[in-house]
Amino acid sequence: MASPVSGGRARQPSLAQLRAFVAVAEHLHFREAAAEIGMSQPALSGAVSALEETLGVQLLERTTRKVLLSTAGERVAARARTVLTAVGELLEEAEAARAPFTGSLRLGVIPTVAPYLLPTVLRLVHDTYPDLDLQVHEEQTASLLDGLGHGRLDLLLLAVPLGVPQITELPLFDEDFVLVAPKEHWLGGRGDIPREALKELDLLLLDEGHCLRDQALDICREVGREEGAPVTTSAAGLSTLVQLVAGGLGVTLLPRTALRVETARNDELTTGYFADPAPARRIALAMRSGAARQREFEEFAAALRVALRGLPVRMVQTGTEAA
């Protein structure tokens, strides 16, 4: 393979070559990689070969059936992703500097928030930021964080704390959990339910991967619920979970913002409220620390706090707003 140095100057790879190689590194398949970045397969193969020639190292091991990364390819792929992310941030910086709240905003939202807060978010964007192209992605927390870290998403709306490095949280509000039970349940209608009541109840929860499930289990552990106490997991969403409760299979915990939507039209349900301090969760926006659009996202968070004030939640004030 030729030396990457010509005439005393090191040749440099192009962004197109890096994008092509990163796509192949992600898919380990030329056809799928070409489809992802909108490039013909011959052009993609040529770009990767040109990158290998420029760098003077073999990045891929090609056979008739599969593509593998060489040891050097694994290292270069990691660096190439960093370069492409930095270039993307540079372009975002320029776009944000030209005109905030224009262009696209890729917002990721968890399923236990999306149906209840998105109407307010969409109304805010429509009325206040009409030039903003809002793109909504509903996914579980782990997928959202991966998307934010890899630049696929710009901003997240989810439950915190996340405890993830290089992620900045912009708190919006705290909301209590409410006990939802079958009609005539002995805890229905009460406003002073002790947390300890959760020790013995037949509790219905969401499937693995939902942060709301993890939060409910944390509450159960705090009150000393035994590990072997029955917890039925059979629902992928809150609507199904509430129907299982109405059918008499157990009780569940709902965040206050979901209560009206999920229980209003079902006469087979009753609700009960916990004594202070009630179990609760915090909802926030999250962005990459040092994001090019940080000031824009902070302004968006402040506007969203105002727009959400009609909900049965406790707003989190920042230092600026408190002043």
VORO-585910 format. One record per residue (C-alpha): residue number from 1; residue in three letters; x, y, z. Coordinates in Angstrom, 2 decimals. Layout:
N
{resi:NUM resn:ALA u:X v:Y w:Z} .
...
***
This chain:
323
{resi:1 resn:MET u:0.00 v:0.00 w:0.00} .
{resi:2 resn:ALA u:1.40 v:3.42 w:-0.93} .
{resi:3 resn:SER u:2.76 v:5.79 w:1.67} .
{resi:4 resn:PRO u:0.27 v:8.44 w:2.85} .
{resi:5 resn:VAL u:2.98 v:11.10 w:2.45} .
{resi:6 resn:SER u:3.47 v:12.65 w:-0.95} .
{resi:7 resn:GLY u:5.88 v:15.48 w:-1.78} .
{resi:8 resn:GLY u:6.62 v:16.08 w:1.90} .
{resi:9 resn:ARG u:2.97 v:16.71 w:2.82} .
{resi:10 resn:ALA u:0.63 v:14.24 w:4.49} .
{resi:11 resn:ARG u:-2.54 v:13.69 w:2.50} .
{resi:12 resn:GLN u:-5.76 v:14.11 w:4.46} .
{resi:13 resn:PRO u:-8.97 v:12.08 w:4.25} .
{resi:14 resn:SER u:-12.15 v:13.76 w:3.10} .
{resi:15 resn:LEU u:-15.35 v:13.90 w:5.13} .
{resi:16 resn:ALA u:-17.06 v:11.79 w:2.46} .
{resi:17 resn:GLN u:-14.44 v:9.07 w:2.95} .
{resi:18 resn:LEU u:-14.89 v:9.17 w:6.71} .
{resi:19 resn:ARG u:-18.68 v:8.99 w:6.44} .
{resi:20 resn:ALA u:-18.44 v:6.04 w:4.08} .
{resi:21 resn:PHE u:-16.05 v:4.16 w:6.34} .
{resi:22 resn:VAL u:-18.08 v:4.83 w:9.51} .
{resi:23 resn:ALA u:-21.23 v:3.56 w:7.78} .
{resi:24 resn:VAL u:-19.42 v:0.34 w:6.79} .
{resi:25 resn:ALA u:-18.01 v:0.02 w:10.32} .
{resi:26 resn:GLU u:-21.52 v:0.30 w:11.75} .
{resi:27 resn:HIS u:-23.19 v:-2.20 w:9.39} .
{resi:28 resn:LEU u:-20.27 v:-4.43 w:8.33} .
{resi:29 resn:HIS u:-22.15 v:-4.63 w:5.05} .
{resi:30 resn:PHE u:-21.50 v:-2.48 w:1.97} .
{resi:31 resn:ARG u:-25.04 v:-2.52 w:0.57} .
{resi:32 resn:GLU u:-26.66 v:-1.54 w:3.90} .
{resi:33 resn:ALA u:-24.02 v:1.13 w:4.52} .
{resi:34 resn:ALA u:-24.51 v:2.61 w:1.05} .
{resi:35 resn:ALA u:-28.28 v:2.74 w:1.56} .
{resi:36 resn:GLU u:-27.91 v:4.52 w:4.90} .
{resi:37 resn:ILE u:-25.82 v:7.41 w:3.55} .
{resi:38 resn:GLY u:-27.44 v:7.60 w:0.11} .
{resi:39 resn:MET u:-24.38 v:6.56 w:-1.87} .
{resi:40 resn:SER u:-24.03 v:3.92 w:-4.56} .
{resi:41 resn:GLN u:-22.25 v:0.76 w:-3.50} .
{resi:42 resn:PRO u:-19.35 v:1.21 w:-5.98} .
{resi:43 resn:ALA u:-18.86 v:4.81 w:-4.83} .
{resi:44 resn:LEU u:-18.89 v:3.69 w:-1.20} .
{resi:45 resn:SER u:-16.33 v:0.97 w:-1.84} .
{resi:46 resn:GLY u:-14.16 v:3.44 w:-3.73} .
{resi:47 resn:ALA u:-14.33 v:5.97 w:-0.88} .
{resi:48 resn:VAL u:-13.25 v:3.37 w:1.69} .
{resi:49 resn:SER u:-10.41 v:2.18 w:-0.54} .
{resi:50 resn:ALA u:-9.30 v:5.79 w:-1.05} .
{resi:51 resn:LEU u:-9.31 v:6.29 w:2.73} .
{resi:52 resn:GLU u:-7.13 v:3.21 w:3.20} .
{resi:53 resn:GLU u:-4.77 v:4.54 w:0.52} .
{resi:54 resn:THR u:-4.66 v:7.97 w:2.15} .
{resi:55 resn:LEU u:-3.98 v:6.61 w:5.63} .
{resi:56 resn:GLY u:-1.65 v:3.86 w:4.48} .
{resi:57 resn:VAL u:-3.39 v:1.16 w:6.56} .
{resi:58 resn:GLN u:-5.85 v:-1.63 w:5.85} .
{resi:59 resn:LEU u:-9.13 v:-0.83 w:7.61} .
{resi:60 resn:LEU u:-11.29 v:-3.76 w:6.48} .
{resi:61 resn:GLU u:-10.90 v:-7.47 w:5.95} .
{resi:62 resn:ARG u:-13.05 v:-8.35 w:2.93} .
{resi:63 resn:THR u:-14.27 v:-11.82 w:2.02} .
{resi:64 resn:THR u:-16.96 v:-12.98 w:-0.37} .
{resi:65 resn:ARG u:-19.44 v:-13.34 w:2.48} .
{resi:66 resn:LYS u:-18.63 v:-10.74 w:5.10} .
{resi:67 resn:VAL u:-16.75 v:-7.61 w:6.05} .
{resi:68 resn:LEU u:-14.72 v:-7.29 w:9.23} .
{resi:69 resn:LEU u:-12.85 v:-4.40 w:10.81} .
{resi:70 resn:SER u:-9.11 v:-4.84 w:11.14} .
{resi:71 resn:THR u:-7.45 v:-3.85 w:14.40} .
{resi:72 resn:ALA u:-6.45 v:-0.56 w:12.82} .
{resi:73 resn:GLY u:-9.98 v:-0.19 w:11.45} .
{resi:74 resn:GLU u:-11.52 v:-0.40 w:14.91} .
{resi:75 resn:ARG u:-9.26 v:2.40 w:16.16} .
{resi:76 resn:VAL u:-9.78 v:4.58 w:13.10} .
{resi:77 resn:ALA u:-13.57 v:4.07 w:13.25} .
{resi:78 resn:ALA u:-13.69 v:5.47 w:16.79} .
{resi:79 resn:ARG u:-11.65 v:8.50 w:15.74} .
{resi:80 resn:ALA u:-13.71 v:9.00 w:12.60} .
{resi:81 resn:ARG u:-16.94 v:9.08 w:14.58} .
{resi:82 resn:THR u:-15.44 v:11.76 w:16.82} .
{resi:83 resn:VAL u:-14.41 v:13.83 w:13.80} .
{resi:84 resn:LEU u:-17.85 v:13.57 w:12.19} .
{resi:85 resn:THR u:-19.58 v:14.49 w:15.47} .
{resi:86 resn:ALA u:-17.32 v:17.53 w:15.81} .
{resi:87 resn:VAL u:-18.09 v:18.60 w:12.24} .
{resi:88 resn:GLY u:-21.80 v:18.22 w:12.93} .
{resi:89 resn:GLU u:-21.49 v:20.38 w:16.02} .
{resi:90 resn:LEU u:-19.56 v:22.97 w:14.01} .
{resi:91 resn:LEU u:-22.43 v:23.15 w:11.51} .
{resi:92 resn:GLU u:-24.96 v:23.36 w:14.36} .
{resi:93 resn:GLU u:-22.95 v:26.19 w:15.90} .
{resi:94 resn:ALA u:-23.03 v:28.12 w:12.65} .
{resi:95 resn:GLU u:-26.75 v:27.49 w:12.17} .
{resi:96 resn:ALA u:-27.57 v:28.50 w:15.74} .
{resi:97 resn:ALA u:-25.47 v:31.64 w:15.42} .
{resi:98 resn:ARG u:-27.32 v:32.64 w:12.28} .
{resi:99 resn:ALA u:-30.80 v:32.27 w:13.74} .
{resi:100 resn:PRO u:-31.86 v:30.46 w:16.93} .
{resi:101 resn:PHE u:-35.02 v:28.36 w:16.86} .
{resi:102 resn:THR u:-34.73 v:27.66 w:13.15} .
{resi:103 resn:GLY u:-33.80 v:24.47 w:11.35} .
{resi:104 resn:SER u:-34.52 v:21.08 w:12.89} .
{resi:105 resn:LEU u:-34.77 v:20.02 w:16.52} .
{resi:106 resn:ARG u:-34.71 v:16.26 w:17.04} .
{resi:107 resn:LEU u:-36.48 v:15.71 w:20.35} .
{resi:108 resn:GLY u:-36.44 v:12.31 w:22.07} .
{resi:109 resn:VAL u:-39.23 v:11.51 w:24.56} .
{resi:110 resn:ILE u:-39.85 v:8.50 w:26.80} .
{resi:111 resn:PRO u:-43.19 v:6.66 w:26.37} .
{resi:112 resn:THR u:-44.44 v:7.49 w:29.89} .
{resi:113 resn:VAL u:-44.13 v:11.21 w:29.13} .
{resi:114 resn:ALA u:-44.90 v:11.57 w:25.42} .
{resi:115 resn:PRO u:-48.74 v:11.22 w:25.38} .
{resi:116 resn:TYR u:-49.22 v:13.62 w:28.29} .
{resi:117 resn:LEU u:-46.71 v:16.42 w:27.62} .
{resi:118 resn:LEU u:-46.36 v:16.46 w:23.84} .
{resi:119 resn:PRO u:-49.61 v:18.40 w:23.25} .
{resi:120 resn:THR u:-48.16 v:21.25 w:25.32} .
{resi:121 resn:VAL u:-44.74 v:20.98 w:23.67} .
{resi:122 resn:LEU u:-46.23 v:21.01 w:20.17} .
{resi:123 resn:ARG u:-48.47 v:23.96 w:20.98} .
{resi:124 resn:LEU u:-45.49 v:25.89 w:22.39} .
{resi:125 resn:VAL u:-43.41 v:25.26 w:19.27} .
{resi:126 resn:HIS u:-46.29 v:26.14 w:16.95} .
{resi:127 resn:ASP u:-47.12 v:29.39 w:18.74} .
{resi:128 resn:THR u:-43.67 v:30.60 w:19.81} .
{resi:129 resn:TYR u:-41.15 v:29.01 w:17.46} .
{resi:130 resn:PRO u:-42.96 v:28.67 w:14.10} .
{resi:131 resn:ASP u:-39.70 v:28.39 w:12.13} .
{resi:132 resn:LEU u:-38.49 v:25.42 w:14.18} .
{resi:133 resn:ASP u:-38.79 v:22.01 w:12.51} .
{resi:134 resn:LEU u:-39.58 v:19.78 w:15.51} .
{resi:135 resn:GLN u:-38.99 v:16.05 w:14.94} .
{resi:136 resn:VAL u:-40.21 v:13.77 w:17.75} .
{resi:137 resn:HIS u:-38.76 v:10.33 w:18.53} .
{resi:138 resn:GLU u:-40.47 v:8.20 w:21.21} .
{resi:139 resn:GLU u:-38.02 v:5.66 w:22.66} .
{resi:140 resn:GLN u:-36.96 v:4.16 w:25.96} .
{resi:141 resn:THR u:-34.30 v:5.91 w:28.04} .
{resi:142 resn:ALA u:-31.32 v:3.78 w:27.03} .
{resi:143 resn:SER u:-32.05 v:4.27 w:23.33} .
{resi:144 resn:LEU u:-32.54 v:8.02 w:23.79} .
{resi:145 resn:LEU u:-29.22 v:8.41 w:25.58} .
{resi:146 resn:ASP u:-27.47 v:6.45 w:22.85} .
{resi:147 resn:GLY u:-29.08 v:8.69 w:20.23} .
{resi:148 resn:LEU u:-28.03 v:11.83 w:22.07} .
{resi:149 resn:GLY u:-24.47 v:10.59 w:22.52} .
{resi:150 resn:HIS u:-24.09 v:9.68 w:18.85} .
{resi:151 resn:GLY u:-25.66 v:12.90 w:17.55} .
{resi:152 resn:ARG u:-28.87 v:11.27 w:16.25} .
{resi:153 resn:LEU u:-30.93 v:13.35 w:18.73} .
{resi:154 resn:ASP u:-30.48 v:16.93 w:19.93} .
{resi:155 resn:LEU u:-32.57 v:17.13 w:23.10} .
{resi:156 resn:LEU u:-34.36 v:14.66 w:25.38} .
{resi:157 resn:LEU u:-37.51 v:14.89 w:27.52} .
{resi:158 resn:LEU u:-37.38 v:12.21 w:30.21} .
{resi:159 resn:ALA u:-37.14 v:11.30 w:33.89} .
{resi:160 resn:VAL u:-33.95 v:12.16 w:35.80} .
{resi:161 resn:PRO u:-31.45 v:11.89 w:37.38} .
{resi:162 resn:LEU u:-29.59 v:10.07 w:34.65} .
{resi:163 resn:GLY u:-26.15 v:9.89 w:36.20} .
{resi:164 resn:VAL u:-24.51 v:9.99 w:32.77} .
{resi:165 resn:PRO u:-21.28 v:11.94 w:32.18} .
{resi:166 resn:GLN u:-21.31 v:14.75 w:29.63} .
{resi:167 resn:ILE u:-25.10 v:15.11 w:29.85} .
{resi:168 resn:THR u:-26.58 v:18.34 w:31.23} .
{resi:169 resn:GLU u:-30.06 v:18.16 w:32.76} .
{resi:170 resn:LEU u:-32.50 v:21.10 w:32.63} .
{resi:171 resn:PRO u:-35.15 v:20.28 w:35.29} .
{resi:172 resn:LEU u:-38.77 v:21.09 w:34.50} .
{resi:173 resn:PHE u:-40.99 v:19.74 w:37.28} .
{resi:174 resn:ASP u:-41.56 v:17.10 w:39.96} .
{resi:175 resn:GLU u:-44.71 v:14.99 w:39.94} .
{resi:176 resn:ASP u:-46.16 v:12.57 w:42.49} .
{resi:177 resn:PHE u:-47.09 v:8.98 w:41.81} .
{resi:178 resn:VAL u:-50.74 v:8.00 w:42.39} .
{resi:179 resn:LEU u:-52.01 v:4.56 w:43.34} .
{resi:180 resn:VAL u:-54.49 v:3.19 w:40.78} .
{resi:181 resn:ALA u:-56.57 v:0.23 w:41.95} .
{resi:182 resn:PRO u:-59.71 v:-1.71 w:40.98} .
{resi:183 resn:LYS u:-63.05 v:-0.21 w:41.98} .
{resi:184 resn:GLU u:-63.98 v:-0.81 w:45.63} .
{resi:185 resn:HIS u:-60.32 v:-1.41 w:46.59} .
{resi:186 resn:TRP u:-59.76 v:-0.65 w:50.28} .
{resi:187 resn:LEU u:-57.19 v:2.07 w:49.46} .
{resi:188 resn:GLY u:-59.39 v:3.83 w:46.91} .
{resi:189 resn:GLY u:-60.23 v:7.45 w:47.65} .
{resi:190 resn:ARG u:-57.68 v:7.82 w:50.42} .
{resi:191 resn:GLY u:-55.34 v:10.78 w:50.55} .
{resi:192 resn:ASP u:-53.00 v:9.53 w:53.25} .
{resi:193 resn:ILE u:-51.73 v:6.19 w:51.99} .
{resi:194 resn:PRO u:-48.43 v:5.28 w:53.66} .
{resi:195 resn:ARG u:-45.67 v:4.11 w:51.34} .
{resi:196 resn:GLU u:-45.43 v:0.97 w:53.43} .
{resi:197 resn:ALA u:-48.74 v:-0.19 w:51.95} .
{resi:198 resn:LEU u:-46.77 v:-1.16 w:48.83} .
{resi:199 resn:LYS u:-45.11 v:-3.99 w:50.75} .
{resi:200 resn:GLU u:-48.02 v:-6.40 w:50.37} .
{resi:201 resn:LEU u:-49.98 v:-5.22 w:47.31} .
{resi:202 resn:ASP u:-50.14 v:-7.15 w:44.03} .
{resi:203 resn:LEU u:-48.23 v:-4.64 w:41.96} .
{resi:204 resn:LEU u:-48.46 v:-4.42 w:38.16} .
{resi:205 resn:LEU u:-45.53 v:-2.79 w:36.37} .
{resi:206 resn:LEU u:-44.32 v:-2.01 w:32.88} .
{resi:207 resn:ASP u:-41.95 v:-4.26 w:30.97} .
{resi:208 resn:GLU u:-38.18 v:-4.22 w:31.39} .
{resi:209 resn:GLY u:-36.49 v:-1.16 w:29.90} .
{resi:210 resn:HIS u:-39.04 v:1.44 w:31.04} .
{resi:211 resn:CYS u:-37.59 v:3.87 w:33.56} .
{resi:212 resn:LEU u:-41.01 v:4.08 w:35.25} .
{resi:213 resn:ARG u:-40.67 v:0.40 w:36.15} .
{resi:214 resn:ASP u:-37.25 v:1.05 w:37.69} .
{resi:215 resn:GLN u:-38.58 v:4.02 w:39.65} .
{resi:216 resn:ALA u:-41.48 v:1.98 w:41.04} .
{resi:217 resn:LEU u:-39.13 v:-0.82 w:42.08} .
{resi:218 resn:ASP u:-36.85 v:1.71 w:43.79} .
{resi:219 resn:ILE u:-39.83 v:2.94 w:45.81} .
{resi:220 resn:CYS u:-40.70 v:-0.64 w:46.76} .
{resi:221 resn:ARG u:-37.15 v:-1.29 w:47.93} .
{resi:222 resn:GLU u:-37.18 v:1.92 w:49.99} .
{resi:223 resn:VAL u:-40.21 v:0.73 w:51.96} .
{resi:224 resn:GLY u:-38.77 v:-2.74 w:52.50} .
{resi:225 resn:ARG u:-40.84 v:-4.72 w:50.03} .
{resi:226 resn:GLU u:-39.38 v:-8.22 w:49.88} .
{resi:227 resn:GLU u:-37.62 v:-9.23 w:46.67} .
{resi:228 resn:GLY u:-39.95 v:-12.20 w:46.33} .
{resi:229 resn:ALA u:-43.16 v:-10.20 w:46.74} .
{resi:230 resn:PRO u:-45.37 v:-10.62 w:43.66} .
{resi:231 resn:VAL u:-44.74 v:-8.14 w:40.85} .
{resi:232 resn:THR u:-46.57 v:-8.88 w:37.62} .
{resi:233 resn:THR u:-44.90 v:-7.56 w:34.48} .
{resi:234 resn:SER u:-47.12 v:-7.91 w:31.45} .
{resi:235 resn:ALA u:-47.69 v:-4.47 w:29.94} .
{resi:236 resn:ALA u:-45.72 v:-2.55 w:27.33} .
{resi:237 resn:GLY u:-47.60 v:0.71 w:27.95} .
{resi:238 resn:LEU u:-49.56 v:2.55 w:30.61} .
{resi:239 resn:SER u:-52.90 v:2.16 w:28.83} .
{resi:240 resn:THR u:-52.61 v:-1.64 w:28.90} .
{resi:241 resn:LEU u:-51.40 v:-1.51 w:32.49} .
{resi:242 resn:VAL u:-54.49 v:0.43 w:33.57} .
{resi:243 resn:GLN u:-56.77 v:-2.05 w:31.80} .
{resi:244 resn:LEU u:-55.16 v:-4.91 w:33.73} .
{resi:245 resn:VAL u:-55.84 v:-3.02 w:36.97} .
{resi:246 resn:ALA u:-59.47 v:-2.49 w:35.95} .
{resi:247 resn:GLY u:-59.71 v:-6.22 w:35.38} .
{resi:248 resn:GLY u:-58.80 v:-6.86 w:38.99} .
{resi:249 resn:LEU u:-55.30 v:-8.26 w:38.47} .
{resi:250 resn:GLY u:-53.62 v:-5.85 w:40.87} .
{resi:251 resn:VAL u:-52.72 v:-2.20 w:41.44} .
{resi:252 resn:THR u:-50.19 v:0.11 w:39.81} .
{resi:253 resn:LEU u:-48.50 v:3.48 w:40.13} .
{resi:254 resn:LEU u:-49.19 v:6.26 w:37.64} .
{resi:255 resn:PRO u:-47.47 v:9.67 w:37.40} .
{resi:256 resn:ARG u:-49.90 v:12.53 w:37.99} .
{resi:257 resn:THR u:-49.57 v:13.82 w:34.42} .
{resi:258 resn:ALA u:-50.88 v:10.49 w:33.08} .
{resi:259 resn:LEU u:-53.76 v:10.10 w:35.51} .
{resi:260 resn:ARG u:-56.53 v:12.02 w:33.73} .
{resi:261 resn:VAL u:-55.83 v:10.54 w:30.30} .
{resi:262 resn:GLU u:-55.51 v:6.95 w:31.47} .
{resi:263 resn:THR u:-58.32 v:6.71 w:34.04} .
{resi:264 resn:ALA u:-60.99 v:9.27 w:33.12} .
{resi:265 resn:ARG u:-63.13 v:6.95 w:30.99} .
{resi:266 resn:ASN u:-62.97 v:3.79 w:33.08} .
{resi:267 resn:ASP u:-65.56 v:3.32 w:35.81} .
{resi:268 resn:GLU u:-63.81 v:0.19 w:37.13} .
{resi:269 resn:LEU u:-60.91 v:2.14 w:38.62} .
{resi:270 resn:THR u:-60.27 v:4.06 w:41.80} .
{resi:271 resn:THR u:-57.32 v:6.17 w:42.86} .
{resi:272 resn:GLY u:-55.54 v:6.92 w:46.09} .
{resi:273 resn:TYR u:-52.91 v:9.47 w:47.06} .
{resi:274 resn:PHE u:-49.87 v:8.93 w:49.24} .
{resi:275 resn:ALA u:-49.13 v:10.80 w:52.45} .
{resi:276 resn:ASP u:-46.37 v:13.40 w:52.27} .
{resi:277 resn:PRO u:-43.70 v:13.03 w:51.19} .
{resi:278 resn:ALA u:-45.32 v:11.16 w:48.32} .
{resi:279 resn:PRO u:-43.15 v:9.09 w:45.98} .
{resi:280 resn:ALA u:-42.36 v:11.23 w:42.96} .
{resi:281 resn:ARG u:-40.23 v:11.57 w:39.84} .
{resi:282 resn:ARG u:-38.51 v:14.56 w:38.21} .
{resi:283 resn:ILE u:-38.95 v:15.35 w:34.52} .
{resi:284 resn:ALA u:-36.29 v:17.32 w:32.68} .
{resi:285 resn:LEU u:-34.81 v:18.17 w:29.34} .
{resi:286 resn:ALA u:-31.35 v:16.73 w:28.74} .
{resi:287 resn:MET u:-28.66 v:17.82 w:26.27} .
{resi:288 resn:ARG u:-25.02 v:17.12 w:25.54} .
{resi:289 resn:SER u:-22.85 v:19.21 w:27.85} .
{resi:290 resn:GLY u:-21.43 v:22.12 w:25.91} .
{resi:291 resn:ALA u:-23.89 v:21.67 w:23.04} .
{resi:292 resn:ALA u:-23.70 v:24.29 w:20.35} .
{resi:293 resn:ARG u:-27.33 v:25.21 w:20.97} .
{resi:294 resn:GLN u:-27.09 v:25.24 w:24.78} .
{resi:295 resn:ARG u:-28.49 v:28.76 w:25.23} .
{resi:296 resn:GLU u:-31.33 v:27.97 w:22.85} .
{resi:297 resn:PHE u:-32.20 v:24.80 w:24.77} .
{resi:298 resn:GLU u:-32.06 v:26.65 w:28.10} .
{resi:299 resn:GLU u:-34.49 v:29.25 w:26.75} .
{resi:300 resn:PHE u:-36.72 v:26.45 w:25.47} .
{resi:301 resn:ALA u:-36.71 v:24.82 w:28.92} .
{resi:302 resn:ALA u:-37.71 v:28.12 w:30.57} .
{resi:303 resn:ALA u:-40.58 v:28.60 w:28.09} .
{resi:304 resn:LEU u:-41.72 v:25.02 w:28.61} .
{resi:305 resn:ARG u:-41.86 v:25.47 w:32.40} .
{resi:306 resn:VAL u:-44.26 v:28.37 w:31.88} .
{resi:307 resn:ALA u:-46.37 v:26.43 w:29.38} .
{resi:308 resn:LEU u:-46.70 v:23.45 w:31.75} .
{resi:309 resn:ARG u:-47.90 v:25.39 w:34.77} .
{resi:310 resn:GLY u:-51.47 v:24.18 w:34.45} .
{resi:311 resn:LEU u:-50.49 v:20.58 w:35.17} .
{resi:312 resn:PRO u:-50.76 v:19.00 w:38.66} .
{resi:313 resn:VAL u:-47.01 v:19.15 w:39.21} .
{resi:314 resn:ARG u:-44.42 v:21.20 w:41.13} .
{resi:315 resn:MET u:-42.31 v:23.37 w:38.85} .
{resi:316 resn:VAL u:-38.57 v:23.45 w:39.41} .
{resi:317 resn:GLN u:-37.27 v:27.00 w:39.51} .
{resi:318 resn:THR u:-33.80 v:27.84 w:38.26} .
{resi:319 resn:GLY u:-31.69 v:30.50 w:39.95} .
{resi:320 resn:THR u:-32.58 v:33.01 w:37.25} .
{resi:321 resn:GLU u:-36.32 v:32.34 w:37.44} .
{resi:322 resn:ALA u:-36.34 v:32.44 w:41.22} .
{resi:323 resn:ALA u:-34.68 v:35.83 w:41.14} .
***
